[in-house]
Every structure is written in structure tokens, then in C-alpha cells.
């Protein structure tokens, strides 16, 4: 959830004493907000310094490393870790959505709590900034340079998103355009690039995408390719059904209109598919089916309880391996992580063995044979997320792995404490109290779980630490514990759990994502592209944009899920290069 986009902010105080600081006011320092307005006394870790909290989070992270496997297997699962409710494609779609909501410069855990000097640079959430960047003039590297652009000497914009060759055993001319665009810097003093011409050609250190995080690994770059292809198809439709005026104006107009349409489809998928799978059913019904108003609208912006709390749940969904194609061969996630311009450049372009069959990641309802399932949601992480090579300890005393980074970031982010946050949300609206139970209903089970560690591996918490965490658990941990908790018994409280987020995690995600759609509508003059409406209902706004009515026969009217989107692209031969 952190990138390389530095934006300096005025709150830097050179006399700031991090060692004695409390985290209660941190959110406003990096361009975010709290879910509800926060009294410092209700902040996570109130009364402790950030250094004290970090040490406690380090110990909790070590406890998580040694969490045993789930006690049971879910229906249709192949093993105890499988979650057939959420196929694995949503693990990486959630990552892309996170990139589209938050773009800060560095991890708070890596920065050791120094949150000055950067802020959330994502200006408009859920408008596919992570795919389009600032547009063709601001971010030309993400866009294909056509003969038409050259012919008009730069007056006509680049309008297609770039694709690149995959690596295969075929001759270069036959290698498919199924990777993101990549390149090698030429004529620069770059110590990372050898002088040998042969080696220079294969060190593709530059990812031609709008958001460098979409090159973190082969699976997220493949998902980016999917969106690039869909944009390129939609812009062809747009060009056929808009009245030409002038080459330059036509190019910019087609690019903007295609983005509006793709963003609308993307929002439909998030609202009706992603939220349906991720949220607790009672929460989904309350917000999406019954369309109740949001309750946390005190301020505009992304809540830290989302970005540094609930949405970190995706890290627990990462599998050890995936079936990429129809041959049922499982490829290690570690190999996908290596295929990034930030890591092993000799592995690029991405190999064609990672050309994803998206029907395995977003299967049709009722057709789960051969599908990749995500891991169940709980305080239980795959070993690849604990790999010291990819996720080393940031400080000598830290645990290695993603979980440690998430917990340590929570110590600095100025989050709400879980118990008062639950009380505040329950008090906001009586209907919410029907499915969001008081914190006291799970506190004893959480304390019992914290004690249940193998003392031989050094992960046991001291009694005082168990009491402190049970009274004030860090939000990213509690969201996973809540997702796993079913309360079937005191000894096996996770039986049947982990299929979706619990009520608190679900409320935070729903309030943030649906709030972003309200804060940043797809507005065109007096009209807007509302994701709750069909294209035919939106015709007055589309006509205002300059479309001819024939376009309605070519727009994907019924896409409300990722399987719908994959089927549409397959039917139009968009998935085949």
C-alpha cells in the first residue's frame, strides 16, 4: 500500500521527539483521517509511547508466525487453508483497489514512525488512477506511442495503454504481448546496468505503468495487463460511436470517455462482487442491498482504520502457490514475487508460464473445479509472507514478514482503539448494533488465543502483554481474529471461520469504499455515471458526453462481477493477443 511518490507536507517539526510521542494525532500528518473523529483517549495504545507499542507489536507478530493450521476444512476446500468463498483473483484485485485508494511514499513501519515528509498522493479514489496515472501527458510511459502520434508531432495524444512481450522460447517476433511494457534506460549513468550490450538488452528495469506498485510481482502485473487490454478495447468502441471534430480533441476526448466507462464497470464490480464476497453478509445487506446511509461522514478522505487496519486483511489471503493454466501445475508464489523490476531483472519480461488463465482466478458461480481459492481470513499467514528474503525484519529486534510490518505500522498510524470504536459505531445507529456486538463478547476468547502459543519456539507472550493486547488489540490483527472467530467452542473458536470479514472489518471497508464513490462521483456536467444503474438508464449522461446511441449495443451492460468481465472479454476475443 506504499509506493515511491514523495509529497512533502508542512507538518514536519525538526524538534519532533518520536521516542516520547503517542500515536493519537498521526493520521492528520499524512493526509488521511480517522473513521470517526477521535478523542486522543480513544486512540490505540493510549498511554503508551510509539516505541513501547512497537515492541509489543513485534512480540505479537512473532506469536502470529507460529500460529498452527486451521482446525477444519471448509466445504469444497481441497485443504484446511482454502477459502472457496473468495477465489484467489480477489486477493490481487484487492491489492489493485488498495493501490487505487492509497499511495503514500513509504511504509510507516519502514520509516520507524517518522510520518512527516509524505502523504496520501491519491487525489481521487476509485477512479483507476493506479492504471491511468495523471493521463497521457503526465504519465506517457504507460501509453503506447502510435504512428498517428508521431505523424502529428505530439499534438495527438497517446490513447492506448501499453503492453509488452512476454518471455518465451519462441523467436522474439512470436512472443506474445501479454506483459506490461518494460524497458532499459539508455545513455544514463546507472550502476545497476552492466555495460555489456547483451546483458543490457535483458535487464528491463523500467516498468511502463502508471503505478510502479502494479509491477510488484507477476500476478499483479498480469491483472494490470487485463485492465490495459480492456481499456484498449473500450476506446475502440468509443472512437466508433463519437462524432469526430479534430484529431487532437478526438484523441483526448476518446481517452477520457473510455476511462469513464472503464471506471464505471470497475465500480460496479467492486460494489456488487468484491464487497459481496469480502463483507459479512449482514453488513453487505445493510449497506448495498438495503442502501442505508453511511454513518462515518464526519470528514472527507481515506480513514487510517481502512488503510492501516481492515484492508491489510488481503495479506492473509496470499497462497503458497497457484494453478496458473489448465495444466494443473502449481507455481510457487515466491517465483511470482521474483518477477518484478524491483527484484531480479534477469527474470524479465515475465515468463509465459505466468500467462494467467483468469477463469481459474475468477471462476463462474458453481464451477469451482480447478479454481484457485484464497487462504482463509484469520491471524494465520502463508510462509511466503514470512519469507525473510522478500520481507526481512526492518529493525534487528523486529520479526520478519508482512504481519510484523502491518502491526508496527498500526503503532504509528493514530488508529482508533478497537473497544471504543465498536462502542462509537454501535451508538451511531441502532441497526448496526444488531450485527456489531460489544467488544466484551470476544475479549475472553482473544485472551485465551493469545496465551495458546508453543513456549518452545519463543512466541509466548508474558501475562501482562496478553492482558494489554486483549484489552486494546491492534486493528489489523483484530480484523483477522474477528474474521476467523465463530465461537463454536472455547478450545476451537475458528471452526468454520475465515470465509469473510467480521462485522467491524466489514463496516470499515464498506464505509471507506462506498464513501469514496460518493466523494469522487464519475461526474459529467449535471449528470454522473452511477454504478447502481445500467448503461441504458445512463443514456442522458452518455449523450451529453457526445456518444451516438449505437454505442449502447456494444457496451457491456450486464457486467457486475469479475466472472462477467472475463466472459465479456473472452467473447470479444480481448483476452487473446
N, C-alpha and C positions, 0 to 999 in steps of 0.2 A: 504494500500500500504506500510505499515511499519510492520516490523517483530521484531524478537528478535536476530538478527545476528549482533553482535558488531564487528566492524573492525576499529581499530584506525588508524588515518591518521596524517601526520606530521604538518598540518597547525595550530594546537592548539597553540594559543598565550595567555598565562595567563594574559596578560595586555589588552586583548580584551575588549573594552567598548561597550557592546551591546546597552545600552541606547542611546548612541550617534551615533550608526552605521547606515549606509544606506545599503539597501539590494542588491546593484548593483553587488557586486562581490561574492555573496554567492554560486552560482552554483558550481564553481570550488572547493569549500571547501568540498563537499560531493560526489565527483566522478561523477558528471554529467556535462552537458554543456548546453549552450543556443541553441535554434533552429538555429539562425544566430548569428554570433559574435556581441557582444553587447557593444555599447558605453555606459558608465555609464549615460549619459544624456538621453538615451532612455529607462532606466530601469523603471519598475513600481514603483511609489511612489518617483521618483527623487525629491530631495529637502526636503523630509520628513524623519524623523528617523523611525526606525522599531517600536519603541514604539508608535509614532503618527499613523503609519499605522495600528498597531494592534487595537488601539482604534476605528479608522474609520471602520475597518473590523467588529469589534464587533457590531457596530451600524447597518451596512448593514445586518449582519446575523439576527439581531432582526427584521429588516424590512422583510426579507425573511420568517420568521416564520409566519407572519400574511398575507402572500400573499393569496388572495382569489382563489377559484377554477377556472378552465379554463372556458372561456365564451361559449364554444360549445363542442359538442361531434363529434369525427371523424367517418367516415363511418365504419360500422361493429363493432363499440365500444359498450360496454354494459353501460358505464358511461363516464363522461367527462374526467376522468383521463386516460382512456385506450388508448394505442397506438398499434393498430393492426399491424402496420408496423414492430414492433420489439417485438416478443413474449418474455416472461419472462425468458426463458432459457438463452438468450443472456445477461441478466443482470448479471448472475453469471458466464457465460463464460468470459465476460469482466473482472470480478474480478480475475478469474484464469489467464487470459492473463496478467493482471496488475502484479500479483504475479510473473509471468514468465519473466517480463521485469525489475522490480524494487524490490529490497529487501534492505531497509535501516533499521537501528536499532530502531529508534523511530520517532514518528511524530514531525515535526518541531513545530507545534502548542503546543504539549505537552512539548517539550523541551524549550519553551519560547524563541525560536530563537537561542539557543546555538547549532549551527550546527557542531561544532567541535566534534571529537571523533567517528564519524561513516561515512560510505559512502555506495554507492550502491554496494552491495556484489554480485549482479547477474552478473557472469562473461560472460555468453553467452546468450543473449536474444533470446526468442522464440525457445529454444531447449528442452523445457519441463524440465528444471532444477527444477521447482516447484513440479514436480511429481517424478523425479528420484534422485534429490539431487546430491551429489557427486558420486553416484553409490553404488554398494553393499558393497564395502569395507569401504567407508567413511560414509555411512548412512545406516547401516544394519537394523536399526529398521523399515525401510519402506519395507523390503523384507522378504518374507516368509522363514522360516528355514525348509528345507525338510529333509527327511530321507537320501537322497543322500548326502546332505551337511554333515550330521553327520557321515555317512559311510566313507567319505573321509577326515574326521578330519579337515574340514575347507579349504581344498585345492580346492574343487569345490565350486564356488560362489553361493550365493542365487540369483536366476534368476526371481522368480515370485514376483510381488508386493503384499503386504499383504492385506487381507480382514479380517473382524471380524464379530461376531454375532450382529444382531440387537436385541433390547429388545422387547419381545412379551410375550403373556400369555401362549405360548406353553412351554413344557418342554425344558430345556437347549439344549438337543441334537437335538431338532427340530427347534431351532431358526435359521433363515436364515443368511448366510454370505453376508449381504448387507450393512454393515457399514465399515468404515475404521477400522484398527486394533487399539485396545486400551489395556492399561494395568495399573496395580497398582504397584508403587515402593515397593519393599520388602526389609526389613533389612536396612532401612535408617532412619535417624533422620529427619522426615518430619512432622512438626507440623500440616500440613493441613490434615493428615490422622489419623483418630481415631484408637485406639489400639484394639477395638472390632473386632474380626475376621469376624463377619457377616457384619459390616459396611465396613470393609476393602475391601471385595470382590466386593462391588458395587461402590466404588469410583475410577473410571477408569480415573486417572488424566493424563495419558501419551498417547498422540496420536501418533500412529506409522505411521507417514507420513513424507515425506522429508521436507515439509514446514509447520510449525505449523499454519500458517495463513489459510491453507486449512481445518482447524478444527474450523474456526470462528463461524460457525452455521451449521445447518443440511443441508441446500441446497448446500453449497459449499463442505461439506464433501461427500454428495451424488454424486456431479459431480466428485469429486476425485475418488470415487468408480468406476464410469463409466470408467475413464481413466485407473484405475488399471485393471479392467476386460478386457478392450480392449488390453492392453499390454500383459496380460497373454494369451489371445487368439492368438495374433500375434506371440508370442515367440514359441508357439506350432507349428505354421506353419513354422517358421524359422528353428526349430530343425528338422523338417521332410525333409527339402529341402537344407540342408547344409551337406557337406561331413564330417563325424566325423574324428577327429585327435587324441585328447587326452581329457579325461574328464574335466580337469580344463580349458584348452584352449577352448574346445567346449562351456563350460558354459559362459565364458566371451565373446566369440565371439557372441553367440546367444543373450546375453543381449544387447550388443552394436548394433547389427543389428536390433533387434526388436525396440530399441529406435529410430534408424534412420528412420525406416519405419513409426512408430507412429508419429514422429516429422514431417515427410513429409505430412502425412494425415492432421495433425493439422494445418500445414501452408497452405495447400490447403483450408481448411475450413475457416481460417482467411481471406485469400486473396479474395475468391470468395463468401463467405457467410456473415461473420461478417462485413467486410468492405462495402459490398453491402448494408446491412441493416442500418448501422450506418452513413455512409457518405452522404453528399449532392450528389445528382445524377450527377451533373456536375463535382464534384471533383472525384467521383468514375470513371466516364468515362475518365477523363483526365489521372489519374494515372494507373488504372487497365485495362480498355478496350483499351485505346489508348497507354498505356505503355510508357508514356512520362517520361523522366529522372527526378530524384528528383532535387530539387533546393536548399536544405539546407545541403549540404555535406561538409561544412567547416571543421567539426571535427567528429570523431567517438565517439559514446556514446549516452546515453539517454538524450534528452532535458528536462530541468526542465519545459518547457512550456507544455510538454506532461504529465509528472508525477504529477506536482503540478498545472496543469491547465486543459487542454482539457479532459484528461481521468478521471477526477473526475466527469464527467457527469453521470457515472453509478450510483452514489449515488442518483440522482434524479429519477432513474428508479425503485427504490425499492418499491414494493407494500405493502399494509397493510396485505394482506392475499393471499393465493394461493389454488387452487384446486390441490391437490397432486395426487389423484387417480380418478378412473372412477365413484366414488360415488357422485361427485359434492360437497362434503363437503369442505368448505373453512377453512383452518388452519391459525391461526394468525402468521405473520412473527415474532412477539415477541417470540412465542414458539420455533421457529427455532433458534433464537439467544440464547436462554437459553441452547440449546443442544450443548455444547462445553466444552472441558476440561478446558477452562479458566474461566468458569462461574459455572453453577450448576451441580456438578459432580454426584449428585444423579439421574439426568435425563439420565445418560449414561449407556449402549450404546444408540445410537439414536433409538427412538421408531419406530416400523414397520409401524406406521401410516404415517411416513415421507419417506417410500419407494416410491421414485418418479416414476410416470409413465411419462417417458421423452417425449412421444408423446404429452402430454399436454403442455410441455415447449418448444418443438421444433416441432410444427405441420407441416404437409405436406402442401405445397402450395395449396391454395383453400379449405383447410379443417380446418377451424378455430373454428368449433363448440366445445365448452368446453375447448378451449385453454386459458392459462394464458397469458395475454398481459402485457408488461411492462408499467410503467407510462410514460406519455408524457414527452419529454425533455424540461425543462424550469426552471425558477427560482421559483420552486414550489415543495415542498418536502412532502412526506407522514409523518404522525405523528410518525410512528415508528422510523424514522431517527431523530426525535426531542425528543425522549424519554430520560428523564433525568436519568433513571436508566442505560441505555446502553451507552448513550453519554452525560455524565454530563459536566457541564462547567469546563474547565481546570483551570481557574482563577476566583476569585469571581466576577469580572466585566464582564466575558465572557457570551455570550449567550450559552445555551446548544444546542446540536445537531451536526450532521455531517457537515452541511453547515458552521457553525462557524469555525470548525476545518480546513475545506478546505480554507476558506478565510484568516484565520490567518496564515496558512502555506504559503499562497501566499505572505504575507507581508515579509517573511524571505527568500524566495527561490531565489531571484535575477532574477525574470521573466522580459521579455520584457514588456513594456507598450503597450497596445493594438493599439492605433493610429499609432505610428511609426512602429510597427511590420507589420501592414497591408500595410503601405506605402512601407516598405522594400520588402515584398513579391510581391507586385504589380510591383515594379521596376525590380525584378529579371527576370521576364519572361512575356511578353505582354499577352500571352494566359491566364495566371492566372488572370490578371486584368479584363478579360471578365466576370468572375463569382465572384471575390472577390472585392466588391465595396468599395470605400473610407469610412473611419470611419464616416465622416461627414453625410453620408446618414442615419444613425440611431441614431446619438447623441441626437437630439431633442426628439425622442421617448423615449430614455433611460432616459433622464432627467424627462420627463413627468411621466414615470412609477415610478421613484424614489420618486416623490412627492405624488404619489397616495397611501397613507397609512392612516389607521384609526387613528386619533390623540388620540382616547380614549384608545388605547392599548399601547401607549408609543413607537410606532415603527417609528414615523415620523422622518425624517432627517431634520436637520437645512438647510436653504438655501445655506450656504457656503459648507456644506457637500454634498448636491446634486450637486452643481457645480463641486466640486473636483472629485466626483466619475464619473460624466458624462464626464468629461474631461480625466479621467485616470481610467477606470474601472478595477478591478482585473480580471485577465484572467479566473479563474474558474467560476466566475459569468457571465462574458460577453459571454462565450461559451454557457451557458444555455439560456441567454437572446436572443442571436443570433439564437439559435435553435427554440425558441418559436416565434420569430418575423416574421410576414408575411406582416405587413404594410397594412392590409386591411382597417384600419381606424385609426384615431388618438385616438379614445376612446377605441377600442378593437383591438389592434395590434396583439394579439395572436390567433385570429380566424383561425382555420385550421393549426396552427403551432404545433411544438413539435414532428414531426414524425421522424426526423433525425437531425443530427448536421447541423449547418450552415456552410458556406464556410470556415471561419477561423478555427473553431474547426476541420473541416474535413481535412483541409490541414495539420494541426499539427499532427493529428492521422495518416494520410496516410504517411507523410514523416517519422514519427518515426517507424511505424510498417514495412513498406516496406524497410526502411533503415536498420532496424535490420536484416531483411532477407538477405540483401546484405552484411552487415558487418559480419554476422555469417552464412555463407553458410553451408549446410549439405555436407561437402567436404569429399570425399574418394579418396585419391591419386589424379590422374589427373581429375577425374570425380566428379560430385556432383549430389545430388538428388534435382532437380529443381522443385518447386511446380507448375510451369506453364506447366509441361509435364506429360504425362501418364506413368504408370509403364512400358508399352511395349516400349516406347521411351527411358526409362532409363535402358533398359536391359544391355548395355555395362557396366554401373557402377555397377548394381546388380551382374553381372557375375564376375566383378573384386572383389566383396566382398566375392565371393565363393558360390553363390547360384546355385542350379540346375534349369534348365529352367522351370520345372514343377511348380515352385512357382508362376509363373505369373497367373496360373489358380485359385489361391487361395487368391491372394492379392485383396483388394477392389478397383478395377480400377476406378470406377466412383464416388467415394466419393468427393464431392465438397461443401457439406453443412452438417450442423448438422442433419437435417432430413435424409439425405443419410446415415450418420454414424449410426443413431439409427436404420434405416431399416436394414443395414448390420448386426449389432449386433443382431437384432431380428431374422433375417433369419438364423443366425448361432447359435441361442439359447445361445448367450453370456450374454444376459441380465438376464437370469433365472439361479439362483444358484442351 
